[in-house]
Amino acid sequence: MPHDPQPARFWKRNQMKIAPYAFLAPGAVMFLIYVLIPIVQSIWISFQDWDGLGPKTWVGLANYVELMDDDTFYVALKNNLLWLGLYLLAIPMGLAAALFLNQNVWGIRLYKSLFFFPFVISQVVVGLMFTWFYAPDFGLFSQLIKWLTGSEVAILADERYVTYGIIAAGLWPQTAYCMILYLTGLNNLNFEQIEAARMDNARGWRLLRHVILPQLAPATFIAMVVTVIGALRSFDLVSIMTAGGPYGSSQVLSYFMYEQALSEYGYRMGYGAAIAVVLFLIMMVFITLFIMRMIAQERNR
């Protein structure tokens, strides 16, 4: 009988323990290289004065102190919180669209395609479409406002409305994304629970709240996390539609970071990294709260 080498015996005894880590290792390495290490580097750079090319100069908390005295930072922070509050509307809107489309009627595939369309097009295209939509001379929205009120409103040129106009543009594809998540969840419902609830006279809102929504909790969690991250970074639409204007009134933290670190106005990598760290901490607060709530719900089941 041939003698098994030591490595082969070790693999036979431990392959069930080793295999999961072997499958996870490539993803873990990628996550380490492209996520964790850049986060640590950004935090380190935020304590430096650096133009991106020359030598770094240690300045400690000076970038953060300057940030606390920067009026543009507070405008961007306020707009980000506004984005966050209104962007979360995409979740109930996506759920409503998914419930509407989760039917077996003639032509429903066409309707699903129309609702799905905003998700597959680029944010740049969405920004351009809504820029034309809001255009005072020929935009459909502006013409509608003029027909209703008798006066034109330049949404993207008015400090009072510009942020709301950009958020509305972002809600369009984000609602489609949430809809897709909920449609997937609706296709995996436990219909035995639904039938049992109907036998107990659960209908309408009671059925949705007590039977369907608990089963959609994983989809809701993903939708919440993705929507919060999308609201807080919100770079593409601001860059395409207003570039932070008019007069900086539509600034958000991600675009403010870009202006300070990479645009012709800045090349202040340390200051831009400090803005990025603040944005990262805000994201982590919300995501941690969602995770803690989800863990608590799982333990209570």
Short mmCIF file of the C-alpha atoms (twelve columns), coordinates in Angstrom:
data_MODEL
# 
_entry.id   MODEL 
# 
loop_
_atom_site.group_PDB 
_atom_site.id 
_atom_site.type_symbol 
_atom_site.label_atom_id 
_atom_site.label_alt_id 
_atom_site.label_comp_id 
_atom_site.label_asym_id 
_atom_site.label_seq_id 
_atom_site.Cartn_x 
_atom_site.Cartn_y 
_atom_site.Cartn_z 
_atom_site.pdbx_PDB_model_num 
ATOM 1   C CA . MET A 1   0.000   0.000  0.000   1 
ATOM 2   C CA . PRO A 2   1.554   3.350  -1.048  1 
ATOM 3   C CA . HIS A 3   2.458   5.731  1.729   1 
ATOM 4   C CA . ASP A 4   0.492   9.009  1.683   1 
ATOM 5   C CA . PRO A 5   2.728   12.083 1.944   1 
ATOM 6   C CA . GLN A 6   2.271   14.326 4.945   1 
ATOM 7   C CA . PRO A 7   0.634   17.243 3.030   1 
ATOM 8   C CA . ALA A 8   -1.961  14.910 1.486   1 
ATOM 9   C CA . ARG A 9   -2.913  13.482 4.902   1 
ATOM 10  C CA . PHE A 10  -3.129  16.970 6.363   1 
ATOM 11  C CA . TRP A 11  -5.429  18.095 3.512   1 
ATOM 12  C CA . LYS A 12  -7.713  15.080 3.887   1 
ATOM 13  C CA . ARG A 13  -8.095  15.708 7.622   1 
ATOM 14  C CA . ASN A 14  -8.666  19.478 7.375   1 
ATOM 15  C CA . GLN A 15  -10.123 20.177 3.930   1 
ATOM 16  C CA . MET A 16  -13.596 20.961 5.302   1 
ATOM 17  C CA . LYS A 17  -12.056 23.584 7.611   1 
ATOM 18  C CA . ILE A 18  -9.633  25.021 5.058   1 
ATOM 19  C CA . ALA A 19  -11.919 25.161 1.989   1 
ATOM 20  C CA . PRO A 20  -14.107 28.097 3.183   1 
ATOM 21  C CA . TYR A 21  -11.020 30.202 3.943   1 
ATOM 22  C CA . ALA A 22  -9.491  29.273 0.584   1 
ATOM 23  C CA . PHE A 23  -12.591 30.518 -1.231  1 
ATOM 24  C CA . LEU A 24  -12.727 33.693 0.879   1 
ATOM 25  C CA . ALA A 25  -9.013  34.486 0.547   1 
ATOM 26  C CA . PRO A 26  -9.073  36.132 -2.946  1 
ATOM 27  C CA . GLY A 27  -11.953 38.417 -2.014  1 
ATOM 28  C CA . ALA A 28  -10.357 39.217 1.351   1 
ATOM 29  C CA . VAL A 29  -7.068  40.134 -0.335  1 
ATOM 30  C CA . MET A 30  -8.859  42.390 -2.828  1 
ATOM 31  C CA . PHE A 31  -10.828 44.020 0.005   1 
ATOM 32  C CA . LEU A 32  -7.609  44.599 1.933   1 
ATOM 33  C CA . ILE A 33  -5.747  46.116 -1.027  1 
ATOM 34  C CA . TYR A 34  -8.507  48.240 -2.531  1 
ATOM 35  C CA . VAL A 35  -10.586 49.194 0.551   1 
ATOM 36  C CA . LEU A 36  -8.863  48.866 3.923   1 
ATOM 37  C CA . ILE A 37  -5.377  50.048 2.943   1 
ATOM 38  C CA . PRO A 38  -6.701  53.131 1.041   1 
ATOM 39  C CA . ILE A 39  -8.840  54.029 4.079   1 
ATOM 40  C CA . VAL A 40  -5.780  53.920 6.353   1 
ATOM 41  C CA . GLN A 41  -3.734  55.885 3.804   1 
ATOM 42  C CA . SER A 42  -6.448  58.551 3.512   1 
ATOM 43  C CA . ILE A 43  -6.547  58.977 7.283   1 
ATOM 44  C CA . TRP A 44  -2.748  59.298 7.329   1 
ATOM 45  C CA . ILE A 45  -2.730  61.845 4.485   1 
ATOM 46  C CA . SER A 46  -5.398  63.916 6.270   1 
ATOM 47  C CA . PHE A 47  -2.752  64.824 8.862   1 
ATOM 48  C CA . GLN A 48  -0.376  66.061 6.149   1 
ATOM 49  C CA . ASP A 49  0.027   69.115 3.949   1 
ATOM 50  C CA . TRP A 50  0.594   67.609 0.501   1 
ATOM 51  C CA . ASP A 51  0.056   68.671 -3.102  1 
ATOM 52  C CA . GLY A 52  0.053   65.108 -4.436  1 
ATOM 53  C CA . LEU A 53  3.546   65.275 -5.940  1 
ATOM 54  C CA . GLY A 54  6.030   66.887 -3.578  1 
ATOM 55  C CA . PRO A 55  7.078   65.880 -0.069  1 
ATOM 56  C CA . LYS A 56  4.487   65.628 2.675   1 
ATOM 57  C CA . THR A 57  4.565   67.935 5.680   1 
ATOM 58  C CA . TRP A 58  3.054   66.798 8.974   1 
ATOM 59  C CA . VAL A 59  0.460   69.323 10.200  1 
ATOM 60  C CA . GLY A 60  -1.453  67.208 12.702  1 
ATOM 61  C CA . LEU A 61  -5.059  68.318 13.133  1 
ATOM 62  C CA . ALA A 62  -4.591  71.572 11.211  1 
ATOM 63  C CA . ASN A 63  -6.654  70.345 8.232   1 
ATOM 64  C CA . TYR A 64  -9.555  69.420 10.523  1 
ATOM 65  C CA . VAL A 65  -9.339  72.729 12.394  1 
ATOM 66  C CA . GLU A 66  -9.457  74.596 9.081   1 
ATOM 67  C CA . LEU A 67  -12.372 72.439 7.968   1 
ATOM 68  C CA . MET A 68  -14.371 73.385 11.071  1 
ATOM 69  C CA . ASP A 69  -13.937 77.062 10.150  1 
ATOM 70  C CA . ASP A 70  -14.846 76.598 6.472   1 
ATOM 71  C CA . ASP A 71  -18.344 77.874 5.615   1 
ATOM 72  C CA . THR A 72  -18.436 75.734 2.470   1 
ATOM 73  C CA . PHE A 73  -18.021 72.623 4.608   1 
ATOM 74  C CA . TYR A 74  -21.203 73.422 6.543   1 
ATOM 75  C CA . VAL A 75  -23.131 74.121 3.329   1 
ATOM 76  C CA . ALA A 76  -21.965 70.772 1.941   1 
ATOM 77  C CA . LEU A 77  -22.775 68.979 5.197   1 
ATOM 78  C CA . LYS A 78  -26.273 70.494 5.310   1 
ATOM 79  C CA . ASN A 79  -26.886 69.464 1.697   1 
ATOM 80  C CA . ASN A 80  -25.640 65.939 2.411   1 
ATOM 81  C CA . LEU A 81  -28.092 65.620 5.310   1 
ATOM 82  C CA . LEU A 82  -30.848 66.907 3.023   1 
ATOM 83  C CA . TRP A 83  -29.804 64.340 0.425   1 
ATOM 84  C CA . LEU A 84  -29.919 61.636 3.080   1 
ATOM 85  C CA . GLY A 85  -33.362 62.546 4.357   1 
ATOM 86  C CA . LEU A 86  -35.007 62.815 0.939   1 
ATOM 87  C CA . TYR A 87  -33.046 60.019 -0.754  1 
ATOM 88  C CA . LEU A 88  -34.509 57.496 1.687   1 
ATOM 89  C CA . LEU A 89  -37.845 58.086 -0.061  1 
ATOM 90  C CA . ALA A 90  -36.472 55.778 -2.764  1 
ATOM 91  C CA . ILE A 91  -37.040 52.798 -0.448  1 
ATOM 92  C CA . PRO A 92  -40.839 53.087 0.046   1 
ATOM 93  C CA . MET A 93  -41.199 54.239 -3.568  1 
ATOM 94  C CA . GLY A 94  -39.240 51.212 -4.759  1 
ATOM 95  C CA . LEU A 95  -41.354 48.938 -2.574  1 
ATOM 96  C CA . ALA A 96  -44.566 50.440 -3.974  1 
ATOM 97  C CA . ALA A 97  -43.308 49.970 -7.545  1 
ATOM 98  C CA . ALA A 98  -42.296 46.370 -6.799  1 
ATOM 99  C CA . LEU A 99  -45.709 45.549 -5.311  1 
ATOM 100 C CA . PHE A 100 -47.378 47.063 -8.366  1 
ATOM 101 C CA . LEU A 101 -45.187 45.115 -10.792 1 
ATOM 102 C CA . ASN A 102 -45.366 41.810 -8.903  1 
ATOM 103 C CA . GLN A 103 -48.487 40.730 -10.764 1 
ATOM 104 C CA . ASN A 104 -49.249 38.197 -13.462 1 
ATOM 105 C CA . VAL A 105 -51.139 40.371 -15.925 1 
ATOM 106 C CA . TRP A 106 -50.776 40.982 -19.626 1 
ATOM 107 C CA . GLY A 107 -47.990 43.425 -20.514 1 
ATOM 108 C CA . ILE A 108 -46.351 43.422 -17.087 1 
ATOM 109 C CA . ARG A 109 -42.924 42.630 -18.614 1 
ATOM 110 C CA . LEU A 110 -43.104 45.822 -20.638 1 
ATOM 111 C CA . TYR A 111 -43.921 47.826 -17.523 1 
ATOM 112 C CA . LYS A 112 -41.044 46.158 -15.657 1 
ATOM 113 C CA . SER A 113 -38.672 47.113 -18.470 1 
ATOM 114 C CA . LEU A 114 -39.823 50.745 -18.330 1 
ATOM 115 C CA . PHE A 115 -39.348 50.883 -14.558 1 
ATOM 116 C CA . PHE A 116 -35.999 49.089 -14.837 1 
ATOM 117 C CA . PHE A 117 -34.673 51.487 -17.497 1 
ATOM 118 C CA . PRO A 118 -33.413 54.270 -15.148 1 
ATOM 119 C CA . PHE A 119 -31.168 51.800 -13.325 1 
ATOM 120 C CA . VAL A 120 -29.215 50.696 -16.403 1 
ATOM 121 C CA . ILE A 121 -28.375 54.147 -17.758 1 
ATOM 122 C CA . SER A 122 -25.384 56.135 -16.564 1 
ATOM 123 C CA . GLN A 123 -25.685 58.781 -13.877 1 
ATOM 124 C CA . VAL A 124 -24.115 61.176 -16.372 1 
ATOM 125 C CA . VAL A 125 -26.982 60.548 -18.788 1 
ATOM 126 C CA . VAL A 126 -29.500 61.007 -15.960 1 
ATOM 127 C CA . GLY A 127 -27.867 64.321 -15.065 1 
ATOM 128 C CA . LEU A 128 -27.976 65.569 -18.652 1 
ATOM 129 C CA . MET A 129 -31.596 64.484 -19.092 1 
ATOM 130 C CA . PHE A 130 -32.725 66.344 -15.987 1 
ATOM 131 C CA . THR A 131 -30.641 69.386 -16.908 1 
ATOM 132 C CA . TRP A 132 -32.623 69.579 -20.141 1 
ATOM 133 C CA . PHE A 133 -35.823 68.759 -18.230 1 
ATOM 134 C CA . TYR A 134 -35.260 71.796 -15.980 1 
ATOM 135 C CA . ALA A 135 -33.990 74.129 -18.752 1 
ATOM 136 C CA . PRO A 136 -35.918 77.463 -18.597 1 
ATOM 137 C CA . ASP A 137 -36.184 77.877 -22.383 1 
ATOM 138 C CA . PHE A 138 -37.360 74.454 -23.545 1 
ATOM 139 C CA . GLY A 139 -37.471 72.123 -20.543 1 
ATOM 140 C CA . LEU A 140 -40.700 70.231 -20.019 1 
ATOM 141 C CA . PHE A 141 -40.753 70.927 -16.293 1 
ATOM 142 C CA . SER A 142 -40.155 74.645 -16.772 1 
ATOM 143 C CA . GLN A 143 -42.865 74.829 -19.404 1 
ATOM 144 C CA . LEU A 144 -45.276 73.054 -17.053 1 
ATOM 145 C CA . ILE A 145 -44.473 75.489 -14.226 1 
ATOM 146 C CA . LYS A 146 -44.910 78.412 -16.612 1 
ATOM 147 C CA . TRP A 147 -48.289 77.058 -17.739 1 
ATOM 148 C CA . LEU A 148 -49.448 76.618 -14.128 1 
ATOM 149 C CA . THR A 149 -48.072 79.826 -12.591 1 
ATOM 150 C CA . GLY A 150 -47.443 82.138 -15.550 1 
ATOM 151 C CA . SER A 151 -43.754 82.557 -14.657 1 
ATOM 152 C CA . GLU A 152 -40.609 80.561 -15.366 1 
ATOM 153 C CA . VAL A 153 -38.434 79.032 -12.654 1 
ATOM 154 C CA . ALA A 154 -34.783 78.182 -13.353 1 
ATOM 155 C CA . ILE A 155 -34.454 75.278 -10.925 1 
ATOM 156 C CA . LEU A 156 -30.709 74.758 -11.326 1 
ATOM 157 C CA . ALA A 157 -29.947 78.489 -11.146 1 
ATOM 158 C CA . ASP A 158 -31.980 79.196 -8.017  1 
ATOM 159 C CA . GLU A 159 -30.255 78.656 -4.663  1 
ATOM 160 C CA . ARG A 160 -33.591 77.783 -3.025  1 
ATOM 161 C CA . TYR A 161 -34.472 74.885 -5.332  1 
ATOM 162 C CA . VAL A 162 -31.250 73.604 -6.889  1 
ATOM 163 C CA . THR A 163 -30.489 70.901 -4.315  1 
ATOM 164 C CA . TYR A 164 -34.064 69.609 -4.429  1 
ATOM 165 C CA . GLY A 165 -33.878 69.450 -8.225  1 
ATOM 166 C CA . ILE A 166 -30.691 67.372 -8.144  1 
ATOM 167 C CA . ILE A 167 -32.098 65.054 -5.465  1 
ATOM 168 C CA . ALA A 168 -35.197 64.475 -7.610  1 
ATOM 169 C CA . ALA A 169 -32.921 63.459 -10.476 1 
ATOM 170 C CA . GLY A 170 -31.098 61.016 -8.200  1 
ATOM 171 C CA . LEU A 171 -34.308 59.511 -6.856  1 
ATOM 172 C CA . TRP A 172 -35.291 58.303 -10.319 1 
ATOM 173 C CA . PRO A 173 -32.572 55.626 -10.753 1 
ATOM 174 C CA . GLN A 174 -32.334 54.923 -7.014  1 
ATOM 175 C CA . THR A 175 -36.030 54.054 -6.862  1 
ATOM 176 C CA . ALA A 176 -35.506 51.644 -9.756  1 
ATOM 177 C CA . TYR A 177 -32.646 49.982 -7.874  1 
ATOM 178 C CA . CYS A 178 -34.724 49.543 -4.714  1 
ATOM 179 C CA . MET A 179 -37.562 48.202 -6.859  1 
ATOM 180 C CA . ILE A 180 -35.275 45.497 -8.255  1 
ATOM 181 C CA . LEU A 181 -34.197 44.477 -4.736  1 
ATOM 182 C CA . TYR A 182 -37.806 44.203 -3.587  1 
ATOM 183 C CA . LEU A 183 -38.912 42.324 -6.705  1 
ATOM 184 C CA . THR A 184 -36.225 39.742 -5.953  1 
ATOM 185 C CA . GLY A 185 -37.444 39.516 -2.374  1 
ATOM 186 C CA . LEU A 186 -41.077 39.191 -3.409  1 
ATOM 187 C CA . ASN A 187 -40.188 36.248 -5.640  1 
ATOM 188 C CA . ASN A 188 -38.754 34.427 -2.591  1 
ATOM 189 C CA . LEU A 189 -41.625 34.919 -0.165  1 
ATOM 190 C CA . ASN A 190 -42.997 32.040 1.885   1 
ATOM 191 C CA . PHE A 191 -46.471 31.808 0.390   1 
ATOM 192 C CA . GLU A 192 -47.590 29.325 3.052   1 
ATOM 193 C CA . GLN A 193 -47.316 32.104 5.651   1 
ATOM 194 C CA . ILE A 194 -49.256 34.453 3.384   1 
ATOM 195 C CA . GLU A 195 -52.053 31.937 2.856   1 
ATOM 196 C CA . ALA A 196 -52.189 31.216 6.581   1 
ATOM 197 C CA . ALA A 197 -52.464 34.953 7.301   1 
ATOM 198 C CA . ARG A 198 -55.268 35.293 4.746   1 
ATOM 199 C CA . MET A 199 -57.139 32.455 6.419   1 
ATOM 200 C CA . ASP A 200 -56.898 34.532 9.622   1 
ATOM 201 C CA . ASN A 201 -58.507 37.471 7.751   1 
ATOM 202 C CA . ALA A 202 -55.281 39.445 7.331   1 
ATOM 203 C CA . ARG A 203 -55.708 41.745 4.355   1 
ATOM 204 C CA . GLY A 204 -54.164 44.842 2.854   1 
ATOM 205 C CA . TRP A 205 -51.940 46.869 5.179   1 
ATOM 206 C CA . ARG A 206 -52.032 44.282 8.012   1 
ATOM 207 C CA . LEU A 207 -50.852 41.537 5.652   1 
ATOM 208 C CA . LEU A 208 -48.118 43.773 4.245   1 
ATOM 209 C CA . ARG A 209 -46.883 44.972 7.631   1 
ATOM 210 C CA . HIS A 210 -46.971 41.749 9.654   1 
ATOM 211 C CA . VAL A 211 -46.273 39.061 7.033   1 
ATOM 212 C CA . ILE A 212 -44.669 40.433 3.875   1 
ATOM 213 C CA . LEU A 213 -42.390 43.212 5.183   1 
ATOM 214 C CA . PRO A 214 -40.669 40.969 7.794   1 
ATOM 215 C CA . GLN A 215 -39.757 38.560 4.996   1 
ATOM 216 C CA . LEU A 216 -38.390 41.492 2.976   1 
ATOM 217 C CA . ALA A 217 -36.074 42.596 5.801   1 
ATOM 218 C CA . PRO A 218 -32.856 41.497 4.009   1 
ATOM 219 C CA . ALA A 219 -33.840 43.454 0.884   1 
ATOM 220 C CA . THR A 220 -34.717 46.461 3.028   1 
ATOM 221 C CA . PHE A 221 -31.341 46.313 4.770   1 
ATOM 222 C CA . ILE A 222 -29.441 46.255 1.466   1 
ATOM 223 C CA . ALA A 223 -31.623 49.051 0.099   1 
ATOM 224 C CA . MET A 224 -30.986 51.176 3.201   1 
ATOM 225 C CA . VAL A 225 -27.214 50.714 3.094   1 
ATOM 226 C CA . VAL A 226 -26.920 51.371 -0.641  1 
ATOM 227 C CA . THR A 227 -29.255 54.376 -0.467  1 
ATOM 228 C CA . VAL A 228 -27.378 55.940 2.459   1 
ATOM 229 C CA . ILE A 229 -24.042 55.494 0.708   1 
ATOM 230 C CA . GLY A 230 -25.482 56.906 -2.524  1 
ATOM 231 C CA . ALA A 231 -26.930 59.912 -0.709  1 
ATOM 232 C CA . LEU A 232 -23.703 60.740 1.090   1 
ATOM 233 C CA . ARG A 233 -21.389 60.468 -1.890  1 
ATOM 234 C CA . SER A 234 -23.785 61.996 -4.476  1 
ATOM 235 C CA . PHE A 235 -20.937 63.229 -6.685  1 
ATOM 236 C CA . ASP A 236 -21.962 62.447 -10.261 1 
ATOM 237 C CA . LEU A 237 -25.192 64.420 -10.507 1 
ATOM 238 C CA . VAL A 238 -23.809 67.470 -8.701  1 
ATOM 239 C CA . SER A 239 -20.779 67.509 -11.006 1 
ATOM 240 C CA . ILE A 240 -22.825 67.169 -14.196 1 
ATOM 241 C CA . MET A 241 -25.800 69.384 -13.350 1 
ATOM 242 C CA . THR A 242 -24.354 72.326 -11.391 1 
ATOM 243 C CA . ALA A 243 -20.669 71.767 -10.476 1 
ATOM 244 C CA . GLY A 244 -21.625 72.853 -6.969  1 
ATOM 245 C CA . GLY A 245 -23.332 76.090 -8.058  1 
ATOM 246 C CA . PRO A 246 -24.946 78.477 -8.100  1 
ATOM 247 C CA . TYR A 247 -22.511 80.196 -5.711  1 
ATOM 248 C CA . GLY A 248 -21.683 76.895 -4.021  1 
ATOM 249 C CA . SER A 249 -25.267 76.364 -2.856  1 
ATOM 250 C CA . SER A 250 -25.487 72.773 -4.140  1 
ATOM 251 C CA . GLN A 251 -22.127 71.631 -2.748  1 
ATOM 252 C CA . VAL A 252 -21.908 68.200 -1.165  1 
ATOM 253 C CA . LEU A 253 -18.979 66.722 0.731   1 
ATOM 254 C CA . SER A 254 -17.833 64.430 -2.070  1 
ATOM 255 C CA . TYR A 255 -17.716 67.244 -4.626  1 
ATOM 256 C CA . PHE A 256 -16.127 69.600 -2.091  1 
ATOM 257 C CA . MET A 257 -13.432 66.960 -1.520  1 
ATOM 258 C CA . TYR A 258 -12.833 66.708 -5.280  1 
ATOM 259 C CA . GLU A 259 -12.556 70.485 -5.636  1 
ATOM 260 C CA . GLN A 260 -10.014 70.764 -2.849  1 
ATOM 261 C CA . ALA A 261 -7.904  67.741 -3.763  1 
ATOM 262 C CA . LEU A 262 -8.044  67.244 -7.518  1 
ATOM 263 C CA . SER A 263 -9.493  70.236 -9.345  1 
ATOM 264 C CA . GLU A 264 -7.720  73.326 -10.608 1 
ATOM 265 C CA . TYR A 265 -8.801  75.106 -7.418  1 
ATOM 266 C CA . GLY A 266 -6.905  72.891 -5.048  1 
ATOM 267 C CA . TYR A 267 -4.344  70.112 -5.235  1 
ATOM 268 C CA . ARG A 268 -4.607  70.084 -1.442  1 
ATOM 269 C CA . MET A 269 -4.555  66.341 -0.890  1 
ATOM 270 C CA . GLY A 270 -4.356  66.571 2.885   1 
ATOM 271 C CA . TYR A 271 -7.355  68.881 3.142   1 
ATOM 272 C CA . GLY A 272 -9.315  66.762 0.670   1 
ATOM 273 C CA . ALA A 273 -8.437  63.627 2.663   1 
ATOM 274 C CA . ALA A 274 -9.757  65.296 5.835   1 
ATOM 275 C CA . ILE A 275 -13.088 65.890 4.072   1 
ATOM 276 C CA . ALA A 276 -13.073 62.252 2.924   1 
ATOM 277 C CA . VAL A 277 -12.461 61.034 6.483   1 
ATOM 278 C CA . VAL A 278 -15.397 63.085 7.798   1 
ATOM 279 C CA . LEU A 279 -17.620 61.671 5.048   1 
ATOM 280 C CA . PHE A 280 -16.400 58.141 5.820   1 
ATOM 281 C CA . LEU A 281 -17.191 58.555 9.527   1 
ATOM 282 C CA . ILE A 282 -20.712 59.778 8.762   1 
ATOM 283 C CA . MET A 283 -21.286 56.748 6.519   1 
ATOM 284 C CA . MET A 284 -19.944 54.396 9.184   1 
ATOM 285 C CA . VAL A 285 -22.286 55.832 11.832  1 
ATOM 286 C CA . PHE A 286 -25.391 55.178 9.747   1 
ATOM 287 C CA . ILE A 287 -24.281 51.773 8.468   1 
ATOM 288 C CA . THR A 288 -23.306 50.652 11.984  1 
ATOM 289 C CA . LEU A 289 -26.737 51.676 13.290  1 
ATOM 290 C CA . PHE A 290 -28.423 49.658 10.521  1 
ATOM 291 C CA . ILE A 291 -26.275 46.601 11.243  1 
ATOM 292 C CA . MET A 292 -26.909 46.810 14.996  1 
ATOM 293 C CA . ARG A 293 -30.639 47.101 14.410  1 
ATOM 294 C CA . MET A 294 -30.642 44.132 12.054  1 
ATOM 295 C CA . ILE A 295 -28.655 42.000 14.545  1 
ATOM 296 C CA . ALA A 296 -31.107 42.953 17.296  1 
ATOM 297 C CA . GLN A 297 -34.055 41.961 15.105  1 
ATOM 298 C CA . GLU A 298 -32.449 38.612 14.264  1 
ATOM 299 C CA . ARG A 299 -31.851 37.875 17.956  1 
ATOM 300 C CA . ASN A 300 -35.471 38.668 18.834  1 
ATOM 301 C CA . ARG A 301 -36.834 36.154 16.345  1 
# 
